[in-house]
Amino acid sequence: MQTPKHHEFCPHTYLLPVSLFQPSSPLTDVIQEFYSSLNDKDITRLEKLISLDCVIEDTAYYKPLDVKVLPACISLSHLLQYLYFTRLIKVMGKNAKFAIDEVCQGVEPTVAVMWHLGKILLHH
């Protein structure tokens, strides 16, 4: 299977919502594990999910993140991506968590995720 490059991504690609009541797909399972790894602050588990040709497009950033999270990276770009996720985990603190609102799956391996940050409120 060929992986599309980030410049081939079209924001108008047809994405269909994945219902919570439908059986999960391998891609939605990876999305769940990705955000679970971030919420658990587990960079080791996170790095196992991201392939060398993975592209993460987030509208909060000017350009896509070509991602591979490796503690022993050789290239500067891989080091910067590793630092991005370790910093993200650090600044989230212990109470901020990603909550997935919706997962839409397009032609494999395209997935779009709507999420929000929440905070765990501790009850006394």
N, C-alpha and C positions, 0 to 999 in steps of 0.2 A: 504494500500500500504506500503510495506517495503522500508525503506530508506537504500541505500547502505552505508556501512562504507567506510572511506577514503582508507583503504588498499585494497578494492575491485575495486577501480578505475584503469582502464587500459588506458594508454595514447593512445593505439591503438583502443580504442572504436570507433565505427563508429559514426561520427558526421556529420550531414548534414547542410549546410548553410541555414539560414533562410533569405529569400529575403525580401527586404523592400516592395516588391509588393505583397507578400502573406499576408493573414490575420494573425494577431499576435496570439500567443499561450499564455496560462497563464504563462509559464516559461519566454518567452521573455518579457512579460509585467513586470514581477518581475525584470528582468535584467534592463530594462529601468528605473523602479522606483528606483532600488538600486543606479545606477549611477547618476540619477537625485537628489537623496537624498544627495549623496556625493558632487555633484556640488553645491547644494543649502546650504551645510553645516548644514543639518538638521538631527542631531543624533537621535532625537525622532522618526522621520519618518523612519529612517534607522533601528532602533532597532525593529520596528514592522514587518519588512520584513524577519528577520533572525530567523529561528526556532532553538530549543535547539540542534537538531541533524545535523545542517547545517555544512558542511565542505567546506571551501574555499581553493582551491589549486592554488597557484600562484608560477610560476617558479622563482620568485625573492626571495622566502623563502625556507629555508632548509626543513621545514616540514609543512604540511597543518595546517591551522588555524581552529580549532574546535571552532565555533563562536556562541556566544549568547551575544548580546550587552545589558547589563542591568545596569542602574545606581546604583541600590541597589543590586549588586550581592553578593553572599555568597562565592563562590569558588574563589580561587586565579586565576585560569585559566580564568574564566569569567571576572574578573576584568582586567586582562592583555589584553584580547581581546577588552573590552570596551575602555581601554586606547589606544590601537592600532588605532581604528577608530577615536577617538577624536584627537589624535596626527596627524593622516593622514589629517584630515580636517583642522587642524591648520596650518600644514606646507604647505598645498596647497596654502595658501594665498587667496586673493580675486579674482585673475585673472586666476589661473590655473584651468582647467576643464578637466574631462574625456570625451573623444570623442569615441564612440563605432564605430569600423570599421566593425566588423562582429560578428554575434551571430550564433553559431552552436548548434543544439539541438540533443542529442542522445536519448537513452532510458530514459524516465522520471524517475527520476528528474535530469538527467545529462545535463548540459549546459556548453559550452566553449565560452569565449568572447575574441575577439581581440580588444584592445583599445589602444589609445595613449593619452598622456597629451597634451593639447593645452593651449594657453593663449589668453584671450580676449584682443584685441587691441582696445584701446579707441581712437576714432577719435575726433579731436578738430574742 
